[in-house]
Amino acid sequence: MPRTPVTVLTAAAVAVGPIALLGGQQAVAAPVEIHVATTGNDNNPGTLAAPKRTVQAAVDLAKPGTVIRVHKGTYNQQIFIRTSGTPTAPITLTNAGDGEAVLTSQQEPDDCAATKPSQRRTIRAEGETDWIFRGLTIVNGAFIVGDRSDAAFDWHYGRVLAQDWVSRRKVPGRGVNNPDSTPLVVPYLRTLTGKAKMKSADRIQFWNNTIRGRGVYLSLGSYGQFRNNKVSDLICGSGPGFWLMTFSDHWTIRGNDISRISPSSITHYMHEGIRIGTASNYNYVAENVVHDLEGDGRGINTDVDSSYNLIQFNKVANVAIGYNDQMAGWGNVWQYNEVRNFRQLGFGVRLKDFALTLPSKDTSANGIVVRCNRALLPVDKAKSLGVGGVMGARIAGNNFTSSWVSPNATAYWRAYDNLFNGGTQPPGPVVEPATC
């Protein structure tokens, strides 16, 4: 699948300052550092010898290229990000290396019947770009959105309610596989919504953090990274471990361990491991481990027009559904993934369209690829594969032993160019495991 390269910034490159000419050679100035310690004082300059006391005081002073080093201890304060870095000089908030740095905040519990992401998070930002959060313990997670992201979501949701898939797919890169179109998305949405100040929260990175209480929610922001984080023990009603929403493209979500999310009392999507939704495309989801989700939680899920994503080499265990391509995913590729101990389905494909006599471009999966995956150790009557509504599917080489295909999808399977293991017949209730 064509994919725009994601630049990985090394620790040495996160805060490159101005370059000066010395003796005909280029010398890189030392990055600006601000130290924070529980023994500090916010009236201090923020040096190692005279650190700040609160993370917010350091964040308020940060400029492109700044590295904020948080020394061991617990910092109980909600943190508001109001300044952006730049692509070549991001702002870094990181552990100082002398012990665990815990960022937390006192928040009211969420309603377990909530259907929207909790905003009660320790780190908050709206429209800022180019931040790196590294090596921290973050209690109650992060809520990071693009400026006027709610207008982008509301426009799309209105078109979903109107069953207007044509308008939704006219947004650049939504109707065709064109990963280079992402820079055109926000300008297009500004025109549609009339929000001239709409801005995406781009190049946000989370590396090697421990996250508890609530997860990370990001809406209308592209080119980010969520890597090697441990997310666990989330309260009910706050949302998935990592939730990517609203025209967020080209994320790398890789190497994370996500577990123990308290189940919602009303809907599965509030307690999934990784969820990609609302026309978020071209994301790379790989080598994650998602496990031990109660209720009807799904391990990794795409939904509501999220398309052309690549999901591979992940492992999911002890969940209701391992992997789920939900509403109107076009061209998503699911390959080399494994699920164990699943209670309902190993892999689900637009299950809610089971009642449609024909697949729909408004809601059904279109052009999905499911190849070289393994579904092992089903619980009781759980099925390896479940299909509700689909067209143009390519399902082959999977270690599946059983399936459920809706009677309607069975009837139109061949006419709508669906293939199973290279043939035009849909899978039956009992499936012979295949190799890839």
Order of alpha helices (4+ residues) and beta strands (2+ residues): beta-beta-beta-alpha-beta-beta-beta-beta-beta-beta-beta-beta-beta-alpha-alpha-alpha-beta-beta-beta-beta-beta-beta-beta-beta-beta-beta-beta-beta-beta-beta-beta-beta-beta-beta-beta-beta-beta-beta-beta-alpha-beta
